């Protein structure tokens, strides 16, 4: 008689993982955020997934096949680990100091400050660093036509949702 596999979810395991993560956040906030949150690991995996989807799409359309690059995820991991984690940690701490919850409309003011000042500057930094990691010179970076306005709009939309739905403590 065949038996069925049943997925066993051990809530105590998930609770222990979350407790360990929160403990690491308290002890080592910058390192933990750099490695996990929206930085090193997630950035690298996101880049790898986007390459895989593009490869799959080109495969269906009989387009020229572009190989999946290992350097892409490595560049994203480097940027996330050394820049995104520390910079975003301190920026959001600064926003909490400049605009505490006692200030009227503090969330709206934080959001506007972050969206209108920090996000565009950070996106420019991302663009320059990623191109430098690819070995491009500053002149090549300046000449590259990337449709940067669409990138900024996309960044602002997704990061606004991220800011709205996530806590600085996670």
Secondary structure, 3 states (H helix, E strand, C coil): CCCCCCCCCCHHHHHHHHHHHHHHHHHCHHHHHHHCCCCHHHHHHHHHHHHHHHHHHHHHCCCCCCCCCHHHHHHHHHHHHHHHHHHHHHHHHHHHHHCCCCCCCHHHHHHHHHHHHHHHHHHHHHHHHHHHHCCCCHHHHHHCCCCHHHHHHHHHHHHHHHHHHCCCCC
